[in-house]
Amino acid sequence: MGNALAPYRRLTIKIGSALLVDGKTGKLRTDWLRSIAADIADLRAAGCSVVIVSSGAISLGRRLLGLSAPSLPLDQSQAAASAGQIALSQAWADTLGEHDIVTGQILLTPNITEERRYFLNARTTITTLLGLGAVPIINENDSVATAEIRYGDNDRLSARVATMIEADCLILLSDVDGLYTAPPGKSPDAAHLPHVSQITPEIEAMAGGAASHLSRGGMTTKVEAGKIATQAGTAMIIAKGTENHPLKALTEGARHTLFAAAQSRAQARKRWIMGTLEVAGTLQVDAGAARALLSGKSLLPIGITAVKGDFARGDAVSIIDPEGREIARGLAGLGREEADLVKGKNSTRIEQILGYDTRSEMVHRDNMVVLLGLEAKV
């Protein structure tokens, strides 16, 4: 295998507690952390942007608070997460800071990646950090969890984050170097799978069966993460992360399993817009705007003649031409009230009208499906 990361420019890297924290002492594996920080610095120097989804808060917090029981009740797990999150964030900030890399901490819960308005705000924060040259460090907000904290949730969370920011590839660093036809520790005939083109029931069976909401980690939740990522156009790699410089190893041909993206990110996103989201409003446009949309341009407020419906920023809206024919569908860049205020206005006046700076597009072309006859142009 050659450089496994060569095709990708935006990476989401998931790191589990066992890689970051020594299971016996409860302390950080400092040498390992420094090695992966060096890897991240090298990737960034090569033009990649990197997002880290890092476990480890509860493991670190247990030692800080003197909680030694093998299994903690929920309230103590939350307390450990609260104390550990500070230590975890500081460790990443200090270690990446040695390479002059700024970090930003973001704590997520599943509803943030599932509810549209929270989703948009989280995505904006992460992409803004990336644009400013920082590395976002993301973890599930276990300190305020409302259900039992389960090992393996960060596999799925990392997949949601990867799709939210439209990462090219999700890397799950693990204690194994990929997917096998059977558990390698139990079956001497287990064969390593270097490439998975599609996650089928047979692939799920190799991982231990289809994952559910109550699954507890292991390969099962990694394959479930693969389903989330690949169906949205993000490739996924499972690789061994226990040794120092695990990302550098991937660039040098280390064994891993690549789960191929089912389709391009653009195709996945636009099919989701067209086939999944309920239309919340309508924007009627003039003839000039209609021609611009059909040629692949974004919809600007100046081309809008009428606004109907009750929609918020990020909701799906239908775009109709002067004759009332639907010519496109997309995600609104402004809510209904703001859209009414700026319709027909030049983009240079938007900040003056709304009182704050915003993107000038009412619907950006990346968030739009143009309808041609009975087919959607994606």
PAGU-910244 format. One record per residue (C-alpha): residue in three letters; x, y, z. Coordinates in steps of 0.05 Angstrom, whole numbers, plus 5000, padded with zeros to 4 digits. Layout:
N
+---------+------+-------+------+
: residuo : east : north :   up :
+---------+------+-------+------+
:     ala :    X :     Y :    Z :
...
+---------+------+-------+------+
end
This chain:
378
+---------+------+-------+------+
: residuo : east : north :   up :
+---------+------+-------+------+
:     met : 5000 :  5000 : 5000 :
:     gly : 5023 :  5071 : 4985 :
:     asn : 5005 :  5135 : 5021 :
:     ala : 4934 :  5121 : 5045 :
:     leu : 4920 :  5194 : 5060 :
:     ala : 4945 :  5224 : 4994 :
:     pro : 4875 :  5232 : 4963 :
:     tyr : 4846 :  5271 : 5021 :
:     arg : 4850 :  5344 : 5042 :
:     arg : 4800 :  5348 : 5101 :
:     leu : 4808 :  5294 : 5154 :
:     thr : 4768 :  5277 : 5215 :
:     ile : 4809 :  5233 : 5263 :
:     lys : 4777 :  5195 : 5320 :
:     ile : 4821 :  5176 : 5378 :
:     gly : 4796 :  5130 : 5433 :
:     ser : 4811 :  5132 : 5507 :
:     ala : 4855 :  5071 : 5506 :
:     leu : 4903 :  5105 : 5458 :
:     leu : 4908 :  5170 : 5498 :
:     val : 4906 :  5144 : 5569 :
:     asp : 4946 :  5089 : 5602 :
:     gly : 4896 :  5038 : 5628 :
:     lys : 4937 :  5021 : 5690 :
:     thr : 4958 :  5090 : 5714 :
:     gly : 4902 :  5134 : 5686 :
:     lys : 4955 :  5182 : 5660 :
:     leu : 4964 :  5209 : 5590 :
:     arg : 5009 :  5171 : 5543 :
:     thr : 5050 :  5233 : 5533 :
:     asp : 5101 :  5206 : 5483 :
:     trp : 5044 :  5178 : 5440 :
:     leu : 5007 :  5244 : 5443 :
:     arg : 5069 :  5283 : 5422 :
:     ser : 5080 :  5234 : 5364 :
:     ile : 5010 :  5243 : 5336 :
:     ala : 5015 :  5318 : 5345 :
:     ala : 5077 :  5316 : 5301 :
:     asp : 5039 :  5275 : 5250 :
:     ile : 4983 :  5326 : 5250 :
:     ala : 5033 :  5383 : 5240 :
:     asp : 5062 :  5345 : 5180 :
:     leu : 4993 :  5335 : 5149 :
:     arg : 4976 :  5408 : 5157 :
:     ala : 5042 :  5427 : 5126 :
:     ala : 5022 :  5384 : 5066 :
:     gly : 4957 :  5423 : 5058 :
:     cys : 4908 :  5381 : 5099 :
:     ser : 4859 :  5409 : 5149 :
:     val : 4847 :  5365 : 5210 :
:     val : 4791 :  5356 : 5261 :
:     ile : 4802 :  5312 : 5322 :
:     val : 4747 :  5274 : 5357 :
:     ser : 4780 :  5255 : 5422 :
:     ser : 4756 :  5210 : 5477 :
:     gly : 4792 :  5207 : 5544 :
:     ala : 4757 :  5257 : 5589 :
:     ile : 4725 :  5205 : 5635 :
:     ser : 4789 :  5164 : 5639 :
:     leu : 4830 :  5226 : 5658 :
:     gly : 4776 :  5251 : 5706 :
:     arg : 4772 :  5185 : 5744 :
:     arg : 4845 :  5193 : 5766 :
:     leu : 4838 :  5267 : 5781 :
:     leu : 4778 :  5255 : 5826 :
:     gly : 4804 :  5190 : 5857 :
:     leu : 4748 :  5147 : 5829 :
:     ser : 4775 :  5077 : 5827 :
:     ala : 4713 :  5033 : 5820 :
:     pro : 4713 :  4991 : 5756 :
:     ser : 4644 :  5016 : 5737 :
:     leu : 4620 :  5085 : 5755 :
:     pro : 4547 :  5106 : 5765 :
:     leu : 4522 :  5160 : 5718 :
:     asp : 4532 :  5218 : 5765 :
:     gln : 4604 :  5200 : 5778 :
:     ser : 4617 :  5189 : 5704 :
:     gln : 4590 :  5259 : 5690 :
:     ala : 4634 :  5288 : 5745 :
:     ala : 4695 :  5252 : 5718 :
:     ala : 4679 :  5278 : 5648 :
:     ser : 4674 :  5349 : 5674 :
:     ala : 4742 :  5346 : 5708 :
:     gly : 4774 :  5306 : 5652 :
:     gln : 4750 :  5352 : 5596 :
:     ile : 4794 :  5408 : 5623 :
:     ala : 4855 :  5363 : 5628 :
:     leu : 4842 :  5334 : 5559 :
:     ser : 4833 :  5401 : 5526 :
:     gln : 4896 :  5428 : 5559 :
:     ala : 4936 :  5367 : 5537 :
:     trp : 4917 :  5377 : 5465 :
:     ala : 4929 :  5452 : 5468 :
:     asp : 4998 :  5444 : 5499 :
:     thr : 5020 :  5388 : 5453 :
:     leu : 4997 :  5419 : 5388 :
:     gly : 5020 :  5486 : 5413 :
:     glu : 5091 :  5459 : 5409 :
:     his : 5080 :  5462 : 5334 :
:     asp : 5049 :  5531 : 5336 :
:     ile : 4980 :  5502 : 5324 :
:     val : 4920 :  5534 : 5359 :
:     thr : 4864 :  5488 : 5384 :
:     gly : 4791 :  5500 : 5398 :
:     gln : 4748 :  5456 : 5442 :
:     ile : 4677 :  5438 : 5421 :
:     leu : 4632 :  5393 : 5463 :
:     leu : 4575 :  5361 : 5425 :
:     thr : 4514 :  5319 : 5440 :
:     pro : 4477 :  5277 : 5388 :
:     asn : 4420 :  5326 : 5380 :
:     ile : 4469 :  5380 : 5356 :
:     thr : 4487 :  5338 : 5296 :
:     glu : 4414 :  5319 : 5283 :
:     glu : 4374 :  5383 : 5293 :
:     arg : 4384 :  5430 : 5235 :
:     arg : 4395 :  5497 : 5270 :
:     tyr : 4444 :  5468 : 5320 :
:     phe : 4477 :  5431 : 5263 :
:     leu : 4488 :  5495 : 5224 :
:     asn : 4517 :  5533 : 5283 :
:     ala : 4565 :  5475 : 5301 :
:     arg : 4587 :  5468 : 5228 :
:     thr : 4599 :  5543 : 5223 :
:     thr : 4642 :  5543 : 5286 :
:     ile : 4684 :  5483 : 5263 :
:     thr : 4694 :  5509 : 5192 :
:     thr : 4711 :  5578 : 5218 :
:     leu : 4764 :  5548 : 5263 :
:     leu : 4793 :  5510 : 5204 :
:     gly : 4792 :  5572 : 5162 :
:     leu : 4832 :  5608 : 5216 :
:     gly : 4884 :  5553 : 5217 :
:     ala : 4863 :  5520 : 5282 :
:     val : 4851 :  5447 : 5299 :
:     pro : 4782 :  5435 : 5331 :
:     ile : 4783 :  5384 : 5387 :
:     ile : 4714 :  5352 : 5393 :
:     asn : 4685 :  5307 : 5446 :
:     glu : 4616 :  5285 : 5466 :
:     asn : 4591 :  5328 : 5524 :
:     asp : 4588 :  5270 : 5573 :
:     ser : 4585 :  5317 : 5634 :
:     val : 4512 :  5332 : 5617 :
:     ala : 4491 :  5266 : 5585 :
:     thr : 4419 :  5247 : 5597 :
:     ala : 4429 :  5173 : 5584 :
:     glu : 4481 :  5122 : 5604 :
:     ile : 4550 :  5139 : 5577 :
:     arg : 4569 :  5082 : 5531 :
:     tyr : 4636 :  5063 : 5502 :
:     gly : 4635 :  5069 : 5427 :
:     asp : 4591 :  5131 : 5420 :
:     asn : 4649 :  5172 : 5395 :
:     asp : 4656 :  5125 : 5335 :
:     arg : 4587 :  5147 : 5311 :
:     leu : 4597 :  5218 : 5335 :
:     ser : 4660 :  5223 : 5294 :
:     ala : 4622 :  5199 : 5232 :
:     arg : 4569 :  5252 : 5244 :
:     val : 4622 :  5305 : 5252 :
:     ala : 4658 :  5282 : 5189 :
:     thr : 4595 :  5287 : 5147 :
:     met : 4575 :  5353 : 5180 :
:     ile : 4639 :  5387 : 5158 :
:     glu : 4642 :  5348 : 5092 :
:     ala : 4708 :  5314 : 5109 :
:     asp : 4741 :  5274 : 5053 :
:     cys : 4760 :  5218 : 5101 :
:     leu : 4745 :  5194 : 5171 :
:     ile : 4802 :  5158 : 5206 :
:     leu : 4785 :  5113 : 5265 :
:     leu : 4849 :  5096 : 5303 :
:     ser : 4840 :  5030 : 5339 :
:     asp : 4877 :  4973 : 5372 :
:     val : 4870 :  4932 : 5308 :
:     asp : 4894 :  4947 : 5237 :
:     gly : 4826 :  4942 : 5204 :
:     leu : 4768 :  4895 : 5191 :
:     tyr : 4777 :  4819 : 5188 :
:     thr : 4731 :  4765 : 5163 :
:     ala : 4726 :  4741 : 5235 :
:     pro : 4754 :  4765 : 5302 :
:     pro : 4829 :  4753 : 5292 :
:     gly : 4840 :  4736 : 5365 :
:     lys : 4790 :  4679 : 5362 :
:     ser : 4796 :  4653 : 5292 :
:     pro : 4864 :  4631 : 5263 :
:     asp : 4833 :  4634 : 5193 :
:     ala : 4812 :  4707 : 5198 :
:     ala : 4833 :  4746 : 5137 :
:     his : 4846 :  4821 : 5135 :
:     leu : 4803 :  4862 : 5087 :
:     pro : 4842 :  4920 : 5057 :
:     his : 4782 :  4949 : 5020 :
:     val : 4707 :  4949 : 5031 :
:     ser : 4669 :  4977 : 4972 :
:     gln : 4600 :  4972 : 5006 :
:     ile : 4577 :  4955 : 5076 :
:     thr : 4531 :  4895 : 5066 :
:     pro : 4498 :  4849 : 5117 :
:     glu : 4558 :  4802 : 5106 :
:     ile : 4606 :  4858 : 5126 :
:     glu : 4564 :  4874 : 5187 :
:     ala : 4565 :  4801 : 5207 :
:     met : 4641 :  4801 : 5204 :
:     ala : 4641 :  4859 : 5254 :
:     gly : 4593 :  4823 : 5300 :
:     gly : 4525 :  4839 : 5270 :
:     ala : 4486 :  4902 : 5256 :
:     ala : 4497 :  4957 : 5307 :
:     ser : 4441 :  4986 : 5349 :
:     his : 4433 :  5046 : 5394 :
:     leu : 4455 :  5002 : 5453 :
:     ser : 4517 :  4973 : 5420 :
:     arg : 4579 :  4978 : 5464 :
:     gly : 4638 :  4995 : 5421 :
:     gly : 4685 :  4948 : 5386 :
:     met : 4684 :  4935 : 5311 :
:     thr : 4608 :  4938 : 5309 :
:     thr : 4603 :  5012 : 5322 :
:     lys : 4662 :  5025 : 5275 :
:     val : 4624 :  4993 : 5218 :
:     glu : 4562 :  5031 : 5238 :
:     ala : 4604 :  5095 : 5235 :
:     gly : 4626 :  5072 : 5166 :
:     lys : 4553 :  5068 : 5143 :
:     ile : 4540 :  5139 : 5167 :
:     ala : 4603 :  5166 : 5134 :
:     thr : 4605 :  5129 : 5068 :
:     gln : 4532 :  5140 : 5052 :
:     ala : 4545 :  5215 : 5058 :
:     gly : 4604 :  5214 : 5012 :
:     thr : 4661 :  5209 : 5063 :
:     ala : 4711 :  5152 : 5059 :
:     met : 4732 :  5117 : 5124 :
:     ile : 4796 :  5084 : 5146 :
:     ile : 4805 :  5037 : 5206 :
:     ala : 4878 :  5033 : 5226 :
:     lys : 4920 :  5012 : 5285 :
:     gly : 4937 :  5070 : 5329 :
:     thr : 4972 :  5040 : 5389 :
:     glu : 5043 :  5054 : 5366 :
:     asn : 5075 :  5122 : 5360 :
:     his : 5064 :  5163 : 5296 :
:     pro : 5001 :  5125 : 5273 :
:     leu : 4983 :  5177 : 5219 :
:     lys : 5054 :  5178 : 5191 :
:     ala : 5049 :  5102 : 5187 :
:     leu : 4988 :  5109 : 5143 :
:     thr : 5026 :  5155 : 5096 :
:     glu : 5081 :  5102 : 5093 :
:     gly : 5037 :  5044 : 5074 :
:     ala : 5014 :  5015 : 5141 :
:     arg : 4960 :  4962 : 5135 :
:     his : 4889 :  4987 : 5144 :
:     thr : 4818 :  4978 : 5118 :
:     leu : 4789 :  5031 : 5071 :
:     phe : 4713 :  5037 : 5067 :
:     ala : 4699 :  5071 : 5001 :
:     ala : 4650 :  5129 : 4997 :
:     ala : 4585 :  5108 : 4966 :
:     gln : 4582 :  5172 : 4924 :
:     ser : 4613 :  5240 : 4922 :
:     arg : 4599 :  5288 : 4979 :
:     ala : 4564 :  5336 : 4930 :
:     gln : 4519 :  5280 : 4903 :
:     ala : 4503 :  5255 : 4973 :
:     arg : 4487 :  5324 : 4999 :
:     lys : 4442 :  5343 : 4941 :
:     arg : 4405 :  5277 : 4940 :
:     trp : 4392 :  5289 : 5014 :
:     ile : 4365 :  5358 : 4999 :
:     met : 4321 :  5333 : 4943 :
:     gly : 4296 :  5268 : 4972 :
:     thr : 4296 :  5275 : 5048 :
:     leu : 4281 :  5346 : 5071 :
:     glu : 4210 :  5373 : 5074 :
:     val : 4202 :  5439 : 5037 :
:     ala : 4186 :  5495 : 5086 :
:     gly : 4178 :  5554 : 5040 :
:     thr : 4180 :  5582 : 4969 :
:     leu : 4223 :  5635 : 4936 :
:     gln : 4198 :  5663 : 4870 :
:     val : 4252 :  5692 : 4825 :
:     asp : 4254 :  5737 : 4763 :
:     ala : 4275 :  5713 : 4695 :
:     gly : 4347 :  5736 : 4703 :
:     ala : 4356 :  5698 : 4768 :
:     ala : 4324 :  5636 : 4737 :
:     arg : 4374 :  5637 : 4680 :
:     ala : 4431 :  5646 : 4730 :
:     leu : 4408 :  5586 : 4771 :
:     leu : 4403 :  5542 : 4710 :
:     ser : 4474 :  5561 : 4692 :
:     gly : 4500 :  5539 : 4760 :
:     lys : 4500 :  5605 : 4799 :
:     ser : 4477 :  5617 : 4870 :
:     leu : 4411 :  5653 : 4885 :
:     leu : 4422 :  5725 : 4907 :
:     pro : 4369 :  5766 : 4943 :
:     ile : 4365 :  5816 : 4885 :
:     gly : 4333 :  5762 : 4841 :
:     ile : 4277 :  5744 : 4890 :
:     thr : 4209 :  5774 : 4876 :
:     ala : 4165 :  5738 : 4928 :
:     val : 4174 :  5698 : 4992 :
:     lys : 4124 :  5648 : 5020 :
:     gly : 4122 :  5599 : 5078 :
:     asp : 4151 :  5597 : 5148 :
:     phe : 4224 :  5575 : 5145 :
:     ala : 4288 :  5585 : 5184 :
:     arg : 4360 :  5589 : 5160 :
:     gly : 4380 :  5519 : 5136 :
:     asp : 4309 :  5496 : 5120 :
:     ala : 4293 :  5470 : 5050 :
:     val : 4259 :  5518 : 5003 :
:     ser : 4231 :  5511 : 4934 :
:     ile : 4253 :  5561 : 4881 :
:     ile : 4202 :  5577 : 4826 :
:     asp : 4208 :  5618 : 4762 :
:     pro : 4161 :  5675 : 4741 :
:     glu : 4113 :  5624 : 4711 :
:     gly : 4108 :  5586 : 4778 :
:     arg : 4149 :  5525 : 4756 :
:     glu : 4197 :  5496 : 4807 :
:     ile : 4267 :  5502 : 4778 :
:     ala : 4309 :  5488 : 4839 :
:     arg : 4308 :  5467 : 4912 :
:     gly : 4359 :  5485 : 4965 :
:     leu : 4376 :  5506 : 5036 :
:     ala : 4357 :  5577 : 5056 :
:     gly : 4415 :  5622 : 5077 :
:     leu : 4366 :  5667 : 5114 :
:     gly : 4301 :  5657 : 5151 :
:     arg : 4233 :  5681 : 5126 :
:     glu : 4234 :  5749 : 5160 :
:     glu : 4304 :  5766 : 5136 :
:     ala : 4288 :  5741 : 5066 :
:     asp : 4228 :  5788 : 5063 :
:     leu : 4271 :  5846 : 5083 :
:     val : 4326 :  5835 : 5031 :
:     lys : 4287 :  5808 : 4971 :
:     gly : 4301 :  5849 : 4909 :
:     lys : 4358 :  5885 : 4943 :
:     asn : 4431 :  5889 : 4921 :
:     ser : 4478 :  5846 : 4961 :
:     thr : 4518 :  5907 : 4983 :
:     arg : 4457 :  5932 : 5023 :
:     ile : 4445 :  5868 : 5063 :
:     glu : 4489 :  5886 : 5122 :
:     gln : 4456 :  5955 : 5125 :
:     ile : 4386 :  5925 : 5123 :
:     leu : 4397 :  5867 : 5172 :
:     gly : 4446 :  5902 : 5218 :
:     tyr : 4498 :  5847 : 5214 :
:     asp : 4545 :  5817 : 5163 :
:     thr : 4523 :  5753 : 5130 :
:     arg : 4535 :  5713 : 5066 :
:     ser : 4504 :  5748 : 5007 :
:     glu : 4473 :  5685 : 4977 :
:     met : 4401 :  5669 : 4994 :
:     val : 4414 :  5598 : 4970 :
:     his : 4486 :  5578 : 4955 :
:     arg : 4497 :  5535 : 4894 :
:     asp : 4531 :  5482 : 4938 :
:     asn : 4466 :  5475 : 4977 :
:     met : 4421 :  5473 : 4915 :
:     val : 4392 :  5421 : 4868 :
:     val : 4374 :  5449 : 4799 :
:     leu : 4315 :  5413 : 4768 :
:     leu : 4318 :  5397 : 4694 :
:     gly : 4253 :  5367 : 4670 :
:     leu : 4238 :  5309 : 4715 :
:     glu : 4310 :  5299 : 4736 :
:     ala : 4353 :  5334 : 4788 :
:     lys : 4421 :  5361 : 4767 :
:     val : 4468 :  5342 : 4824 :
+---------+------+-------+------+
end
